[in-house]
Amino acid sequence: MTRAPTDLPTSRLKGQDAATYLGLSHSTLEKMRHTGRGPRYLKVGGRVFYRQSDLDAYLEAAVVETTDSRTRAG
């Protein structure tokens, strides 16, 4: 039985879904991928997918510590 596109595992997202997850437009995510600035991705048969764990790691790496946030944490 062939799986419908909507049945993809949630851990593997298409570009539009990954962009939504990150709060970006799909075109911005594509540009980031082409310039090597975006999150890690999978390329399977010419199609691009993103693992949710890679998107989460990308977001975590984007956290900026400010002096104020360090003061509250300590």
PyMOL Python script that loads the backbone (N, CA, C, O; Angstrom):
from pymol import cmd

cmd.read_pdbstr("""\
ATOM      1  N   MET A   1       0.842  -1.183   0.000  1.00  0.00           N
ATOM      2  CA  MET A   1       0.000   0.000   0.000  1.00  0.00           C
ATOM      3  C   MET A   1       0.886   1.245   0.000  1.00  0.00           C
ATOM      4  O   MET A   1       1.843   1.315   0.771  1.00  0.00           O
ATOM      5  N   THR A   2       0.591   2.207  -0.833  1.00  0.00           N
ATOM      6  CA  THR A   2       1.343   3.448  -0.917  1.00  0.00           C
ATOM      7  C   THR A   2       0.843   4.416   0.142  1.00  0.00           C
ATOM      8  O   THR A   2      -0.360   4.583   0.342  1.00  0.00           O
ATOM      9  N   ARG A   3       1.791   5.044   0.812  1.00  0.00           N
ATOM     10  CA  ARG A   3       1.422   6.008   1.859  1.00  0.00           C
ATOM     11  C   ARG A   3       1.115   7.347   1.227  1.00  0.00           C
ATOM     12  O   ARG A   3       1.816   7.795   0.320  1.00  0.00           O
ATOM     13  N   ALA A   4       0.083   7.971   1.703  1.00  0.00           N
ATOM     14  CA  ALA A   4      -0.262   9.319   1.254  1.00  0.00           C
ATOM     15  C   ALA A   4       0.726  10.300   1.872  1.00  0.00           C
ATOM     16  O   ALA A   4       1.229  10.049   2.968  1.00  0.00           O
ATOM     17  N   PRO A   5       1.019  11.425   1.188  1.00  0.00           N
ATOM     18  CA  PRO A   5       1.968  12.412   1.721  1.00  0.00           C
ATOM     19  C   PRO A   5       1.627  12.901   3.118  1.00  0.00           C
ATOM     20  O   PRO A   5       2.523  13.267   3.878  1.00  0.00           O
ATOM     21  N   THR A   6       0.354  12.915   3.467  1.00  0.00           N
ATOM     22  CA  THR A   6      -0.028  13.408   4.790  1.00  0.00           C
ATOM     23  C   THR A   6       0.295  12.398   5.881  1.00  0.00           C
ATOM     24  O   THR A   6       0.183  12.710   7.067  1.00  0.00           O
ATOM     25  N   ASP A   7       0.700  11.170   5.487  1.00  0.00           N
ATOM     26  CA  ASP A   7       1.012  10.143   6.470  1.00  0.00           C
ATOM     27  C   ASP A   7       2.493  10.104   6.837  1.00  0.00           C
ATOM     28  O   ASP A   7       2.936   9.164   7.497  1.00  0.00           O
ATOM     29  N   LEU A   8       3.268  11.109   6.421  1.00  0.00           N
ATOM     30  CA  LEU A   8       4.687  11.130   6.756  1.00  0.00           C
ATOM     31  C   LEU A   8       4.863  11.191   8.257  1.00  0.00           C
ATOM     32  O   LEU A   8       4.066  11.816   8.956  1.00  0.00           O
ATOM     33  N   PRO A   9       5.905  10.544   8.755  1.00  0.00           N
ATOM     34  CA  PRO A   9       6.158  10.650  10.194  1.00  0.00           C
ATOM     35  C   PRO A   9       6.383  12.101  10.596  1.00  0.00           C
ATOM     36  O   PRO A   9       6.956  12.876   9.831  1.00  0.00           O
ATOM     37  N   THR A  10       5.938  12.467  11.780  1.00  0.00           N
ATOM     38  CA  THR A  10       6.105  13.851  12.221  1.00  0.00           C
ATOM     39  C   THR A  10       7.564  14.198  12.437  1.00  0.00           C
ATOM     40  O   THR A  10       7.918  15.376  12.486  1.00  0.00           O
ATOM     41  N   SER A  11       8.424  13.186  12.568  1.00  0.00           N
ATOM     42  CA  SER A  11       9.845  13.476  12.761  1.00  0.00           C
ATOM     43  C   SER A  11      10.524  13.845  11.446  1.00  0.00           C
ATOM     44  O   SER A  11      11.661  14.316  11.462  1.00  0.00           O
ATOM     45  N   ARG A  12       9.862  13.647  10.316  1.00  0.00           N
ATOM     46  CA  ARG A  12      10.404  14.006   9.005  1.00  0.00           C
ATOM     47  C   ARG A  12       9.411  14.937   8.317  1.00  0.00           C
ATOM     48  O   ARG A  12       8.305  14.529   7.964  1.00  0.00           O
ATOM     49  N   LEU A  13       9.816  16.181   8.133  1.00  0.00           N
ATOM     50  CA  LEU A  13       8.909  17.202   7.613  1.00  0.00           C
ATOM     51  C   LEU A  13       9.313  17.663   6.228  1.00  0.00           C
ATOM     52  O   LEU A  13      10.501  17.727   5.910  1.00  0.00           O
ATOM     53  N   LYS A  14       8.333  17.984   5.406  1.00  0.00           N
ATOM     54  CA  LYS A  14       8.591  18.605   4.111  1.00  0.00           C
ATOM     55  C   LYS A  14       8.989  20.059   4.357  1.00  0.00           C
ATOM     56  O   LYS A  14       8.811  20.581   5.458  1.00  0.00           O
ATOM     57  N   GLY A  15       9.527  20.707   3.329  1.00  0.00           N
ATOM     58  CA  GLY A  15      10.021  22.069   3.451  1.00  0.00           C
ATOM     59  C   GLY A  15       9.011  23.057   3.994  1.00  0.00           C
ATOM     60  O   GLY A  15       9.335  23.850   4.877  1.00  0.00           O
ATOM     61  N   GLN A  16       7.785  23.022   3.479  1.00  0.00           N
ATOM     62  CA  GLN A  16       6.758  23.969   3.940  1.00  0.00           C
ATOM     63  C   GLN A  16       6.443  23.760   5.415  1.00  0.00           C
ATOM     64  O   GLN A  16       6.308  24.722   6.172  1.00  0.00           O
ATOM     65  N   ASP A  17       6.327  22.493   5.820  1.00  0.00           N
ATOM     66  CA  ASP A  17       6.035  22.199   7.227  1.00  0.00           C
ATOM     67  C   ASP A  17       7.209  22.581   8.129  1.00  0.00           C
ATOM     68  O   ASP A  17       7.007  23.070   9.240  1.00  0.00           O
ATOM     69  N   ALA A  18       8.429  22.359   7.651  1.00  0.00           N
ATOM     70  CA  ALA A  18       9.613  22.735   8.421  1.00  0.00           C
ATOM     71  C   ALA A  18       9.687  24.252   8.576  1.00  0.00           C
ATOM     72  O   ALA A  18      10.021  24.757   9.647  1.00  0.00           O
ATOM     73  N   ALA A  19       9.375  24.971   7.503  1.00  0.00           N
ATOM     74  CA  ALA A  19       9.391  26.433   7.562  1.00  0.00           C
ATOM     75  C   ALA A  19       8.376  26.936   8.575  1.00  0.00           C
ATOM     76  O   ALA A  19       8.670  27.833   9.365  1.00  0.00           O
ATOM     77  N   THR A  20       7.188  26.360   8.552  1.00  0.00           N
ATOM     78  CA  THR A  20       6.150  26.743   9.512  1.00  0.00           C
ATOM     79  C   THR A  20       6.623  26.458  10.931  1.00  0.00           C
ATOM     80  O   THR A  20       6.425  27.283  11.823  1.00  0.00           O
ATOM     81  N   TYR A  21       7.237  25.314  11.151  1.00  0.00           N
ATOM     82  CA  TYR A  21       7.749  24.927  12.464  1.00  0.00           C
ATOM     83  C   TYR A  21       8.763  25.948  12.977  1.00  0.00           C
ATOM     84  O   TYR A  21       8.794  26.263  14.166  1.00  0.00           O
ATOM     85  N   LEU A  22       9.598  26.465  12.057  1.00  0.00           N
ATOM     86  CA  LEU A  22      10.627  27.438  12.435  1.00  0.00           C
ATOM     87  C   LEU A  22      10.106  28.868  12.471  1.00  0.00           C
ATOM     88  O   LEU A  22      10.795  29.762  12.963  1.00  0.00           O
ATOM     89  N   GLY A  23       8.894  29.100  11.956  1.00  0.00           N
ATOM     90  CA  GLY A  23       8.354  30.456  11.908  1.00  0.00           C
ATOM     91  C   GLY A  23       8.918  31.259  10.748  1.00  0.00           C
ATOM     92  O   GLY A  23       9.011  32.484  10.825  1.00  0.00           O
ATOM     93  N   LEU A  24       9.297  30.571   9.665  1.00  0.00           N
ATOM     94  CA  LEU A  24       9.864  31.210   8.486  1.00  0.00           C
ATOM     95  C   LEU A  24       8.968  30.966   7.282  1.00  0.00           C
ATOM     96  O   LEU A  24       8.093  30.100   7.316  1.00  0.00           O
ATOM     97  N   SER A  25       9.186  31.728   6.223  1.00  0.00           N
ATOM     98  CA  SER A  25       8.497  31.420   4.975  1.00  0.00           C
ATOM     99  C   SER A  25       9.257  30.284   4.297  1.00  0.00           C
ATOM    100  O   SER A  25      10.443  30.071   4.549  1.00  0.00           O
ATOM    101  N   HIS A  26       8.554  29.569   3.440  1.00  0.00           N
ATOM    102  CA  HIS A  26       9.187  28.458   2.722  1.00  0.00           C
ATOM    103  C   HIS A  26      10.333  28.969   1.852  1.00  0.00           C
ATOM    104  O   HIS A  26      11.375  28.319   1.766  1.00  0.00           O
ATOM    105  N   SER A  27      10.159  30.113   1.211  1.00  0.00           N
ATOM    106  CA  SER A  27      11.222  30.641   0.348  1.00  0.00           C
ATOM    107  C   SER A  27      12.458  31.034   1.157  1.00  0.00           C
ATOM    108  O   SER A  27      13.583  30.860   0.687  1.00  0.00           O
ATOM    109  N   THR A  28      12.264  31.554   2.353  1.00  0.00           N
ATOM    110  CA  THR A  28      13.405  31.896   3.210  1.00  0.00           C
ATOM    111  C   THR A  28      14.174  30.641   3.598  1.00  0.00           C
ATOM    112  O   THR A  28      15.405  30.629   3.565  1.00  0.00           O
ATOM    113  N   LEU A  29      13.451  29.580   3.967  1.00  0.00           N
ATOM    114  CA  LEU A  29      14.116  28.328   4.324  1.00  0.00           C
ATOM    115  C   LEU A  29      14.877  27.760   3.129  1.00  0.00           C
ATOM    116  O   LEU A  29      15.984  27.246   3.295  1.00  0.00           O
ATOM    117  N   GLU A  30      14.304  27.844   1.933  1.00  0.00           N
ATOM    118  CA  GLU A  30      14.996  27.381   0.726  1.00  0.00           C
ATOM    119  C   GLU A  30      16.274  28.176   0.474  1.00  0.00           C
ATOM    120  O   GLU A  30      17.315  27.600   0.157  1.00  0.00           O
ATOM    121  N   LYS A  31      16.196  29.493   0.615  1.00  0.00           N
ATOM    122  CA  LYS A  31      17.379  30.335   0.423  1.00  0.00           C
ATOM    123  C   LYS A  31      18.461  29.990   1.442  1.00  0.00           C
ATOM    124  O   LYS A  31      19.645  29.928   1.111  1.00  0.00           O
ATOM    125  N   MET A  32      18.045  29.770   2.668  1.00  0.00           N
ATOM    126  CA  MET A  32      19.000  29.405   3.711  1.00  0.00           C
ATOM    127  C   MET A  32      19.677  28.084   3.382  1.00  0.00           C
ATOM    128  O   MET A  32      20.880  27.933   3.595  1.00  0.00           O
ATOM    129  N   ARG A  33      18.915  27.123   2.863  1.00  0.00           N
ATOM    130  CA  ARG A  33      19.482  25.830   2.495  1.00  0.00           C
ATOM    131  C   ARG A  33      20.491  25.984   1.362  1.00  0.00           C
ATOM    132  O   ARG A  33      21.568  25.388   1.402  1.00  0.00           O
ATOM    133  N   HIS A  34      20.152  26.771   0.365  1.00  0.00           N
ATOM    134  CA  HIS A  34      21.029  26.950  -0.792  1.00  0.00           C
ATOM    135  C   HIS A  34      22.324  27.682  -0.443  1.00  0.00           C
ATOM    136  O   HIS A  34      23.347  27.477  -1.096  1.00  0.00           O
ATOM    137  N   THR A  35      22.284  28.525   0.572  1.00  0.00           N
ATOM    138  CA  THR A  35      23.488  29.250   0.974  1.00  0.00           C
ATOM    139  C   THR A  35      24.224  28.568   2.131  1.00  0.00           C
ATOM    140  O   THR A  35      25.245  29.070   2.601  1.00  0.00           O
ATOM    141  N   GLY A  36      23.703  27.422   2.589  1.00  0.00           N
ATOM    142  CA  GLY A  36      24.364  26.675   3.655  1.00  0.00           C
ATOM    143  C   GLY A  36      24.178  27.254   5.037  1.00  0.00           C
ATOM    144  O   GLY A  36      24.947  26.937   5.945  1.00  0.00           O
ATOM    145  N   ARG A  37      23.167  28.101   5.220  1.00  0.00           N
ATOM    146  CA  ARG A  37      22.946  28.735   6.524  1.00  0.00           C
ATOM    147  C   ARG A  37      21.816  28.089   7.316  1.00  0.00           C
ATOM    148  O   ARG A  37      21.655  28.394   8.498  1.00  0.00           O
ATOM    149  N   GLY A  38      21.050  27.231   6.720  1.00  0.00           N
ATOM    150  CA  GLY A  38      19.872  26.675   7.379  1.00  0.00           C
ATOM    151  C   GLY A  38      20.165  25.433   8.188  1.00  0.00           C
ATOM    152  O   GLY A  38      21.319  25.036   8.346  1.00  0.00           O
ATOM    153  N   PRO A  39      19.102  24.819   8.702  1.00  0.00           N
ATOM    154  CA  PRO A  39      19.262  23.593   9.483  1.00  0.00           C
ATOM    155  C   PRO A  39      19.660  22.417   8.599  1.00  0.00           C
ATOM    156  O   PRO A  39      19.505  22.467   7.379  1.00  0.00           O
ATOM    157  N   ARG A  40      20.165  21.375   9.212  1.00  0.00           N
ATOM    158  CA  ARG A  40      20.493  20.142   8.490  1.00  0.00           C
ATOM    159  C   ARG A  40      19.238  19.605   7.826  1.00  0.00           C
ATOM    160  O   ARG A  40      18.125  19.829   8.302  1.00  0.00           O
ATOM    161  N   TYR A  41      19.428  18.895   6.722  1.00  0.00           N
ATOM    162  CA  TYR A  41      18.284  18.326   6.007  1.00  0.00           C
ATOM    163  C   TYR A  41      18.666  17.000   5.370  1.00  0.00           C
ATOM    164  O   TYR A  41      19.843  16.649   5.282  1.00  0.00           O
ATOM    165  N   LEU A  42      17.656  16.278   4.931  1.00  0.00           N
ATOM    166  CA  LEU A  42      17.832  15.010   4.229  1.00  0.00           C
ATOM    167  C   LEU A  42      17.467  15.224   2.776  1.00  0.00           C
ATOM    168  O   LEU A  42      16.534  15.969   2.476  1.00  0.00           O
ATOM    169  N   LYS A  43      18.181  14.589   1.873  1.00  0.00           N
ATOM    170  CA  LYS A  43      17.825  14.645   0.462  1.00  0.00           C
ATOM    171  C   LYS A  43      17.653  13.208  -0.001  1.00  0.00           C
ATOM    172  O   LYS A  43      18.619  12.448  -0.067  1.00  0.00           O
ATOM    173  N   VAL A  44      16.426  12.842  -0.318  1.00  0.00           N
ATOM    174  CA  VAL A  44      16.085  11.486  -0.707  1.00  0.00           C
ATOM    175  C   VAL A  44      15.438  11.533  -2.083  1.00  0.00           C
ATOM    176  O   VAL A  44      14.350  12.086  -2.244  1.00  0.00           O
ATOM    177  N   GLY A  45      16.100  10.959  -3.067  1.00  0.00           N
ATOM    178  CA  GLY A  45      15.542  10.938  -4.416  1.00  0.00           C
ATOM    179  C   GLY A  45      15.245  12.321  -4.963  1.00  0.00           C
ATOM    180  O   GLY A  45      14.272  12.511  -5.693  1.00  0.00           O
ATOM    181  N   GLY A  46      16.083  13.287  -4.612  1.00  0.00           N
ATOM    182  CA  GLY A  46      15.875  14.651  -5.086  1.00  0.00           C
ATOM    183  C   GLY A  46      14.891  15.455  -4.258  1.00  0.00           C
ATOM    184  O   GLY A  46      14.700  16.645  -4.510  1.00  0.00           O
ATOM    185  N   ARG A  47      14.273  14.836  -3.291  1.00  0.00           N
ATOM    186  CA  ARG A  47      13.327  15.542  -2.419  1.00  0.00           C
ATOM    187  C   ARG A  47      14.006  15.894  -1.103  1.00  0.00           C
ATOM    188  O   ARG A  47      14.858  15.152  -0.612  1.00  0.00           O
ATOM    189  N   VAL A  48      13.625  17.017  -0.546  1.00  0.00           N
ATOM    190  CA  VAL A  48      14.245  17.515   0.685  1.00  0.00           C
ATOM    191  C   VAL A  48      13.283  17.327   1.853  1.00  0.00           C
ATOM    192  O   VAL A  48      12.101  17.658   1.767  1.00  0.00           O
ATOM    193  N   PHE A  49      13.816  16.793   2.934  1.00  0.00           N
ATOM    194  CA  PHE A  49      13.065  16.626   4.167  1.00  0.00           C
ATOM    195  C   PHE A  49      13.902  17.148   5.330  1.00  0.00           C
ATOM    196  O   PHE A  49      15.128  17.215   5.248  1.00  0.00           O
ATOM    197  N   TYR A  50      13.230  17.511   6.397  1.00  0.00           N
ATOM    198  CA  TYR A  50      13.897  17.966   7.616  1.00  0.00           C
ATOM    199  C   TYR A  50      13.443  17.084   8.768  1.00  0.00           C
ATOM    200  O   TYR A  50      12.257  16.782   8.902  1.00  0.00           O
ATOM    201  N   ARG A  51      14.396  16.674   9.598  1.00  0.00           N
ATOM    202  CA  ARG A  51      14.036  15.937  10.809  1.00  0.00           C
ATOM    203  C   ARG A  51      13.715  16.952  11.899  1.00  0.00           C
ATOM    204  O   ARG A  51      14.388  17.973  12.036  1.00  0.00           O
ATOM    205  N   GLN A  52      12.692  16.656  12.658  1.00  0.00           N
ATOM    206  CA  GLN A  52      12.290  17.575  13.724  1.00  0.00           C
ATOM    207  C   GLN A  52      13.430  17.769  14.716  1.00  0.00           C
ATOM    208  O   GLN A  52      13.607  18.869  15.239  1.00  0.00           O
ATOM    209  N   SER A  53      14.193  16.735  14.980  1.00  0.00           N
ATOM    210  CA  SER A  53      15.313  16.860  15.920  1.00  0.00           C
ATOM    211  C   SER A  53      16.358  17.847  15.397  1.00  0.00           C
ATOM    212  O   SER A  53      16.961  18.573  16.187  1.00  0.00           O
ATOM    213  N   ASP A  54      16.583  17.888  14.071  1.00  0.00           N
ATOM    214  CA  ASP A  54      17.533  18.846  13.500  1.00  0.00           C
ATOM    215  C   ASP A  54      16.993  20.268  13.568  1.00  0.00           C
ATOM    216  O   ASP A  54      17.752  21.214  13.776  1.00  0.00           O
ATOM    217  N   LEU A  55      15.682  20.420  13.393  1.00  0.00           N
ATOM    218  CA  LEU A  55      15.074  21.749  13.505  1.00  0.00           C
ATOM    219  C   LEU A  55      15.173  22.253  14.945  1.00  0.00           C
ATOM    220  O   LEU A  55      15.466  23.424  15.187  1.00  0.00           O
ATOM    221  N   ASP A  56      14.925  21.347  15.898  1.00  0.00           N
ATOM    222  CA  ASP A  56      15.031  21.726  17.312  1.00  0.00           C
ATOM    223  C   ASP A  56      16.471  22.125  17.658  1.00  0.00           C
ATOM    224  O   ASP A  56      16.690  23.088  18.392  1.00  0.00           O
ATOM    225  N   ALA A  57      17.452  21.383  17.129  1.00  0.00           N
ATOM    226  CA  ALA A  57      18.860  21.706  17.382  1.00  0.00           C
ATOM    227  C   ALA A  57      19.218  23.057  16.763  1.00  0.00           C
ATOM    228  O   ALA A  57      19.968  23.835  17.352  1.00  0.00           O
ATOM    229  N   TYR A  58      18.686  23.329  15.584  1.00  0.00           N
ATOM    230  CA  TYR A  58      18.927  24.609  14.917  1.00  0.00           C
ATOM    231  C   TYR A  58      18.367  25.763  15.754  1.00  0.00           C
ATOM    232  O   TYR A  58      19.017  26.795  15.920  1.00  0.00           O
ATOM    233  N   LEU A  59      17.165  25.575  16.273  1.00  0.00           N
ATOM    234  CA  LEU A  59      16.564  26.608  17.126  1.00  0.00           C
ATOM    235  C   LEU A  59      17.357  26.794  18.415  1.00  0.00           C
ATOM    236  O   LEU A  59      17.566  27.922  18.862  1.00  0.00           O
ATOM    237  N   GLU A  60      17.793  25.700  19.005  1.00  0.00           N
ATOM    238  CA  GLU A  60      18.564  25.783  20.252  1.00  0.00           C
ATOM    239  C   GLU A  60      19.879  26.523  20.029  1.00  0.00           C
ATOM    240  O   GLU A  60      20.321  27.282  20.891  1.00  0.00           O
ATOM    241  N   ALA A  61      20.500  26.303  18.876  1.00  0.00           N
ATOM    242  CA  ALA A  61      21.761  26.973  18.559  1.00  0.00           C
ATOM    243  C   ALA A  61      21.561  28.466  18.311  1.00  0.00           C
ATOM    244  O   ALA A  61      22.514  29.241  18.375  1.00  0.00           O
ATOM    245  N   ALA A  62      20.328  28.865  18.029  1.00  0.00           N
ATOM    246  CA  ALA A  62      20.040  30.267  17.745  1.00  0.00           C
ATOM    247  C   ALA A  62      19.731  31.078  19.007  1.00  0.00           C
ATOM    248  O   ALA A  62      19.520  32.289  18.932  1.00  0.00           O
ATOM    249  N   VAL A  63      19.706  30.415  20.159  1.00  0.00           N
ATOM    250  CA  VAL A  63      19.416  31.115  21.415  1.00  0.00           C
ATOM    251  C   VAL A  63      20.548  32.084  21.711  1.00  0.00           C
ATOM    252  O   VAL A  63      21.724  31.725  21.657  1.00  0.00           O
ATOM    253  N   VAL A  64      20.175  33.308  22.021  1.00  0.00           N
ATOM    254  CA  VAL A  64      21.151  34.346  22.349  1.00  0.00           C
ATOM    255  C   VAL A  64      21.022  34.660  23.828  1.00  0.00           C
ATOM    256  O   VAL A  64      19.946  35.015  24.308  1.00  0.00           O
ATOM    257  N   GLU A  65      22.120  34.525  24.540  1.00  0.00           N
ATOM    258  CA  GLU A  65      22.141  34.862  25.963  1.00  0.00           C
ATOM    259  C   GLU A  65      22.413  36.348  26.116  1.00  0.00           C
ATOM    260  O   GLU A  65      23.383  36.871  25.569  1.00  0.00           O
ATOM    261  N   THR A  66      21.573  37.007  26.846  1.00  0.00           N
ATOM    262  CA  THR A  66      21.798  38.413  27.161  1.00  0.00           C
ATOM    263  C   THR A  66      22.275  38.519  28.602  1.00  0.00           C
ATOM    264  O   THR A  66      22.137  37.574  29.380  1.00  0.00           O
ATOM    265  N   THR A  67      22.828  39.649  28.949  1.00  0.00           N
ATOM    266  CA  THR A  67      23.281  39.865  30.320  1.00  0.00           C
ATOM    267  C   THR A  67      22.113  39.698  31.280  1.00  0.00           C
ATOM    268  O   THR A  67      22.264  39.103  32.347  1.00  0.00           O
ATOM    269  N   ASP A  68      20.960  40.215  30.909  1.00  0.00           N
ATOM    270  CA  ASP A  68      19.779  40.134  31.758  1.00  0.00           C
ATOM    271  C   ASP A  68      19.338  38.697  31.958  1.00  0.00           C
ATOM    272  O   ASP A  68      18.995  38.321  33.080  1.00  0.00           O
ATOM    273  N   SER A  69      19.333  37.879  30.916  1.00  0.00           N
ATOM    274  CA  SER A  69      18.871  36.495  31.041  1.00  0.00           C
ATOM    275  C   SER A  69      19.850  35.674  31.876  1.00  0.00           C
ATOM    276  O   SER A  69      19.424  34.765  32.589  1.00  0.00           O
ATOM    277  N   ARG A  70      21.136  35.964  31.809  1.00  0.00           N
ATOM    278  CA  ARG A  70      22.126  35.257  32.621  1.00  0.00           C
ATOM    279  C   ARG A  70      21.956  35.614  34.094  1.00  0.00           C
ATOM    280  O   ARG A  70      22.144  34.759  34.960  1.00  0.00           O
ATOM    281  N   THR A  71      21.611  36.843  34.386  1.00  0.00           N
ATOM    282  CA  THR A  71      21.430  37.286  35.762  1.00  0.00           C
ATOM    283  C   THR A  71      20.240  36.559  36.390  1.00  0.00           C
ATOM    284  O   THR A  71      20.318  36.121  37.537  1.00  0.00           O
ATOM    285  N   ARG A  72      19.155  36.430  35.652  1.00  0.00           N
ATOM    286  CA  ARG A  72      17.958  35.757  36.177  1.00  0.00           C
ATOM    287  C   ARG A  72      18.199  34.269  36.404  1.00  0.00           C
ATOM    288  O   ARG A  72      17.659  33.697  37.350  1.00  0.00           O
ATOM    289  N   ALA A  73      19.003  33.634  35.549  1.00  0.00           N
ATOM    290  CA  ALA A  73      19.227  32.190  35.644  1.00  0.00           C
ATOM    291  C   ALA A  73      20.133  31.840  36.823  1.00  0.00           C
ATOM    292  O   ALA A  73      20.025  30.739  37.365  1.00  0.00           O
ATOM    293  N   GLY A  74      21.009  32.731  37.228  1.00  0.00           N
ATOM    294  CA  GLY A  74      22.026  32.405  38.217  1.00  0.00           C
ATOM    295  C   GLY A  74      21.681  32.728  39.586  1.00  0.00           C
ATOM    296  O   GLY A  74      22.475  32.491  40.496  1.00  0.00           O
TER     297      GLY A  74
END
""", "prot")
cmd.dss("prot")
cmd.show_as("cartoon", "prot")
cmd.util.cbc("prot")
cmd.orient("prot")
